[in-house]
Each structure stands twice: as structure tokens, then as C-alpha cells.
Amino acid sequence: LMDAVMLQLSRARNRLTTPATLTLPEIASSGLTKMFTPALPSDVLVNFYINLNKLCLTVYQLHVLQPGTTKNFKPAGGSILHNPGAMFEFGNQRYEVSHVHKVECVVPWLNDALVFFTVSLQLCQQLKDKISVFSSYRNYRPY
């Protein structure tokens, strides 16, 4: 049971310290772009993520690559932040990132959450160690 709790605490802490790397098609297919009313233009992608104590918003402006373009198409891999010039294919259409705009907002309590996750992991490990010591006495037989 303690291993399961520690796994979830570790995942939560890692999610704050290391944002997920996503490909541009993953961002395009996520619900983030579809949640706006009115809808975003088709040449705009958005991505939200948390990095330590900051909530980050990245807006990608896209340029549609024409089928007969002479540009060498190289799809971009997964990244936290994609740079201008990154290319991807989505919905039988090829795109290139023309501009990237990133804004960050400090969320003070995220720092506290990170500390609490770390302390919780340490306390769980200490409890697990103590349980382990007492469990070893269960099998102890004096002469």
C-alpha cells in the first residue's frame, strides 16, 4: 500500500518539476485548442503546462505548407517548447510554426505543493523503513 501511495506522490511531484513533452500533433489533438469560445483560428495552437511554480501558456502561430512546396519537410519531435520552423502533419495537412508566444504566471502555492510532496515522500519512506524493521522482528525466534 505504501509503495502505491509513494508512486502517486512521486508522479505528482515529477509533474510539477518536469513538464510533459508533447509533439505538435498531440497538442493539436488535445482539448486545449477546442476549449475556447469563440473557437481559435485554425492557424493557432495553444498549450498550457506547469513548470515548478509557474503556469505557462504557449501560443503557436502556424503556416500551412502547400503540397508543392520545395521546403524539406522534417516533422518535429516531442518538446516542452517548439521553436519557429518546427513542422508537423495533422489532418492530412502539413504545418510549420511561424511564431511562438510564451507567457508565464507565478502561482505561489505551487512552490508549497512541491515542498509538501517532497516532505510527504520522505515521511512515507521513513514509515516504510520503520514497518520493515518491525516486520523483521516477526520472524525472529530467540534460542
C-alpha positions as CSV (number, residue, x, y, z in Angstrom):
1,L,0.0,0.0,0.0
2,M,2.8,2.4,0.9
3,D,4.5,1.8,-2.4
4,A,1.3,2.8,-4.3
5,V,1.0,6.0,-2.2
6,M,4.6,6.8,-2.8
7,L,4.3,6.2,-6.5
8,Q,1.3,8.7,-6.8
9,L,3.2,11.3,-4.7
10,S,6.3,10.9,-6.9
11,R,4.2,11.2,-10.1
12,A,2.6,14.4,-8.8
13,R,5.9,15.9,-7.7
14,N,7.5,15.0,-11.1
15,R,4.6,16.6,-12.9
16,L,5.4,19.9,-11.2
17,T,9.2,19.7,-11.8
18,T,9.2,18.2,-15.3
19,P,6.5,19.3,-17.7
20,A,5.4,16.7,-20.2
21,T,7.0,16.8,-23.7
22,L,4.4,16.8,-26.4
23,T,4.6,16.7,-30.1
24,L,2.7,19.3,-32.1
25,P,0.1,16.8,-33.4
26,E,-0.5,15.8,-29.7
27,I,-1.1,19.5,-28.9
28,A,-3.3,19.9,-32.0
29,S,-5.5,16.9,-31.0
30,S,-5.7,17.9,-27.3
31,G,-8.8,19.5,-25.9
32,L,-6.9,22.7,-25.1
33,T,-7.4,24.2,-28.5
34,K,-11.1,23.3,-28.5
35,M,-12.0,24.8,-25.1
36,F,-12.1,28.4,-26.3
37,T,-15.4,30.2,-27.2
38,P,-15.3,31.6,-29.8
39,A,-13.1,28.9,-31.4
40,L,-9.5,29.7,-32.1
41,P,-8.5,30.2,-35.7
42,S,-7.2,27.1,-37.4
43,D,-3.7,28.5,-37.7
44,V,-3.3,28.8,-33.9
45,L,-2.4,26.1,-31.3
46,V,-2.2,26.6,-27.5
47,N,-0.6,24.6,-24.8
48,F,-0.8,25.1,-21.0
49,Y,1.6,23.4,-18.6
50,I,3.0,23.8,-15.1
51,N,6.8,24.3,-14.6
52,L,7.8,24.4,-10.9
53,N,5.8,27.4,-9.6
54,K,4.7,28.8,-12.9
55,L,1.6,28.3,-15.1
56,C,2.8,28.6,-18.7
57,L,0.8,29.4,-21.8
58,T,2.4,28.9,-25.2
59,V,0.6,30.1,-28.4
60,Y,1.9,28.8,-31.7
61,Q,1.0,30.6,-34.9
62,L,1.0,28.2,-37.8
63,H,1.7,28.5,-41.5
64,V,0.1,25.9,-43.8
65,L,2.7,24.3,-46.1
66,Q,1.4,23.9,-49.6
67,P,1.6,20.4,-51.1
68,G,4.0,21.5,-53.9
69,T,6.4,23.4,-51.5
70,T,10.1,23.0,-52.1
71,K,10.8,23.1,-48.3
72,N,12.2,19.9,-46.9
73,F,9.5,18.5,-44.5
74,K,11.0,17.2,-41.3
75,P,8.4,16.6,-38.5
76,A,9.4,17.9,-35.1
77,G,9.6,15.5,-32.2
78,G,8.3,15.9,-28.6
79,S,9.3,19.0,-26.7
80,I,8.1,21.3,-24.0
81,L,8.5,24.4,-26.3
82,H,8.6,24.2,-30.1
83,N,10.6,26.8,-32.0
84,P,9.6,28.7,-35.1
85,G,10.4,26.5,-38.1
86,A,9.1,23.3,-36.4
87,M,6.9,21.2,-38.8
88,F,4.2,18.7,-38.3
89,E,1.4,16.9,-40.1
90,F,-2.2,16.9,-38.7
91,G,-5.4,16.0,-40.5
92,N,-3.7,15.4,-43.9
93,Q,-2.3,18.9,-43.8
94,R,1.3,20.0,-43.2
95,Y,2.1,23.0,-41.0
96,E,5.1,25.0,-40.0
97,V,5.3,27.0,-36.8
98,S,5.9,30.6,-37.8
99,H,5.7,32.4,-34.4
100,V,5.8,31.3,-30.8
101,H,4.5,33.4,-27.9
102,K,5.0,32.2,-24.3
103,V,3.7,33.8,-21.1
104,E,4.2,32.7,-17.6
105,C,2.3,33.4,-14.4
106,V,3.8,32.7,-11.0
107,V,1.5,30.7,-8.8
108,P,2.9,31.0,-5.3
109,W,1.2,28.0,-3.7
110,L,2.7,25.6,-6.4
111,N,6.1,26.1,-4.6
112,D,4.4,25.0,-1.3
113,A,2.8,22.0,-3.1
114,L,6.2,20.9,-4.4
115,V,7.6,21.1,-0.8
116,F,4.7,19.2,0.6
117,F,5.0,16.4,-2.0
118,T,8.7,16.1,-1.2
119,V,8.2,16.1,2.6
120,S,5.3,13.5,2.2
121,L,7.6,11.2,0.2
122,Q,10.3,11.5,2.9
123,L,7.8,10.7,5.7
124,C,6.3,7.8,3.7
125,Q,9.8,6.4,3.2
126,Q,10.6,6.7,7.0
127,L,7.3,5.0,7.9
128,K,8.1,2.2,5.3
129,D,11.6,1.8,6.9
130,K,10.1,1.5,10.4
131,I,7.5,-1.0,9.3
132,S,10.2,-3.0,7.6
133,V,12.3,-3.1,10.9
134,F,9.2,-4.3,12.9
135,S,8.3,-6.9,10.2
136,S,11.8,-8.4,10.5
137,Y,11.1,-9.0,14.3
138,R,8.0,-11.1,13.5
139,N,10.2,-13.8,12.1
140,Y,12.8,-13.5,14.9
141,R,13.0,-16.6,17.2
142,P,15.2,-16.5,20.3
143,Y,17.2,-19.6,21.1
